[in-house]
Amino acid sequence: MLKYQLKIQLEKAKDHARKLKKEVLALYLACKRKDVPWYAKIIPVLVVGYALSPIDLIPDFIPVLGYLDDLIIVPLGIALAIKLIPNDKLDECRLQVEETFKNGKPKNWVAGLIIILIWLILGAWIVVKFFATYSFNGISISNLYFLFCGSFLAAAISGAAGFGGALLLLPLLTYTIGTTMAVPVLTLAQLIGNLSRVLIGFRQIKWKPVLIFIVGAVPAAIVGAWFFAIVPTDIITRLIGVSIIVFVVLKYFKLIQFKPGNITMVCGGVLVGLLSGLVGSAGPMGAAIFLSLNLPPVAYIASEAVTATAMHIVKTIVYQKYIGIGMKEVALGLFMGVGMIIGTWAGKKIIENMPKEKFIKFVGVLLCFVGLQMIVFG
């Protein structure tokens, strides 16, 4: 009898929660209105962001706790948010909901990614607390965890911006397995990550500029990889950083009109391929060139990924011949590649509905940050 009553109460709570969640879309529209005071939007924005996240902070499969956010946290947040928005404005938004969202409600993948980051941080605490003394194949479990998390984050950044993953992973790999093997392992992991970006956006690839770029990039990548062991890469990295920032600033203020024709794309491919072989990745430089094609977000990501994949394949062959990549390094690269596939998918979810103009500005800002990091740290 008690079990039956609890079941009835649980169903009533679920029904109440569903009714409240319908208000989320009205709150979503209210947060976009200019006639709603900014201070009244703060809590509603947080509530709506979490409510529209496709990922729960507490997964539903966890007994009892899995119902906390659906039945308590989100409904309480929605009820509070409703009180903060003026009634007349909210009523107008309620009338607009059905027409505005006839194709389904939006999903907030940015909030979903933040929740994933919280999980990763919690996982890091658990690994360091309970598994710090364990190792596998000569690498500690904690280092393997951080490499996997780094691979996920790197691929999420690359999947959203087309570059930046290598700059995050290279320091982690250098600390874990040393400088000499870090670049070959990074190349293998990036090969897997870029292949996933190619597959995800295959239908939108712009093949003509891609193939022209590869004509210059692949031979240059072979030469760069060959010289990898003898050139002071920190100087080259800083020069790349300066070049990226100058390029973005000039393009933003329209001081240059970069029109990537066939010759320009071949020359750009040579430069990017050479630098990629020397320092492990020249993704930001390649991204700056492909950004000038003014492609839609997914087409830009997938097209740039094709060129990166081609370069990583030839670099892997050269590294294997002159440095020697053992099974330990191959296994580590494949392990990191799994994290990169998941991260690539997450990055695509963030940018697939982003307007092209907003996306170009987003990538430009990230390029400047990356260029500054390259200048400072080399």
Secondary structure as the mmCIF struct_conf table of DSSP 4:
data_model
#
loop_
_struct_conf.conf_type_id
_struct_conf.id
_struct_conf.beg_label_comp_id
_struct_conf.beg_label_asym_id
_struct_conf.beg_label_seq_id
_struct_conf.end_label_comp_id
_struct_conf.end_label_asym_id
_struct_conf.end_label_seq_id
HELX_RH_AL_P HELX_RH_AL_P1 LEU A 2 LYS A 32
TURN_TY1_P TURN_TY1_P1 LYS A 34 ASP A 35
BEND BEND1 VAL A 36 VAL A 36
HELX_RH_AL_P HELX_RH_AL_P2 TRP A 38 ALA A 51
TURN_TY1_P TURN_TY1_P2 LEU A 52 LEU A 52
BEND BEND2 PRO A 54 ILE A 55
BEND BEND3 LEU A 57 ILE A 58
TURN_TY1_P TURN_TY1_P3 ASP A 60 PHE A 61
BEND BEND4 ILE A 62 ILE A 62
TURN_TY1_P TURN_TY1_P4 PRO A 63 VAL A 64
HELX_RH_3T_P HELX_RH_3T_P1 LEU A 65 TYR A 67
HELX_RH_AL_P HELX_RH_AL_P3 LEU A 68 LEU A 68
HELX_RH_PI_P HELX_RH_PI_P1 ASP A 69 ILE A 73
HELX_RH_AL_P HELX_RH_AL_P4 VAL A 74 LEU A 84
BEND BEND5 ILE A 85 ILE A 85
HELX_RH_AL_P HELX_RH_AL_P5 ASN A 87 THR A 100
TURN_TY1_P TURN_TY1_P5 PHE A 101 ASN A 103
HELX_RH_AL_P HELX_RH_AL_P6 TRP A 109 PHE A 130
BEND BEND6 PHE A 131 PHE A 131
TURN_TY1_P TURN_TY1_P6 ALA A 132 THR A 133
STRN STRN1 SER A 135 PHE A 136
TURN_TY1_P TURN_TY1_P7 ASN A 137 GLY A 138
STRN STRN2 ILE A 139 SER A 140
HELX_RH_AL_P HELX_RH_AL_P7 ILE A 141 ALA A 161
BEND BEND7 GLY A 162 GLY A 162
HELX_RH_AL_P HELX_RH_AL_P8 GLY A 165 ILE A 177
HELX_RH_AL_P HELX_RH_AL_P9 THR A 179 ILE A 200
TURN_TY1_P TURN_TY1_P8 GLY A 201 GLY A 201
HELX_RH_3T_P HELX_RH_3T_P2 PHE A 202 GLN A 204
HELX_RH_AL_P HELX_RH_AL_P10 TRP A 207 TRP A 226
TURN_TY1_P TURN_TY1_P9 PHE A 227 ILE A 230
BEND BEND8 VAL A 231 VAL A 231
HELX_RH_AL_P HELX_RH_AL_P11 THR A 233 TYR A 252
TURN_TY1_P TURN_TY1_P10 PHE A 253 LYS A 254
BEND BEND9 LEU A 255 LEU A 255
HELX_RH_AL_P HELX_RH_AL_P12 ASN A 262 VAL A 279
BEND BEND10 GLY A 280 GLY A 280
HELX_RH_AL_P HELX_RH_AL_P13 GLY A 283 LEU A 291
TURN_TY1_P TURN_TY1_P11 SER A 292 LEU A 293
HELX_RH_AL_P HELX_RH_AL_P14 PRO A 297 TYR A 322
TURN_TY1_P TURN_TY1_P12 ILE A 323 ILE A 323
HELX_RH_AL_P HELX_RH_AL_P15 MET A 327 ILE A 351
TURN_TY1_P TURN_TY1_P13 GLU A 352 ASN A 353
BEND BEND11 MET A 354 MET A 354
HELX_RH_AL_P HELX_RH_AL_P16 LYS A 356 PHE A 377
#
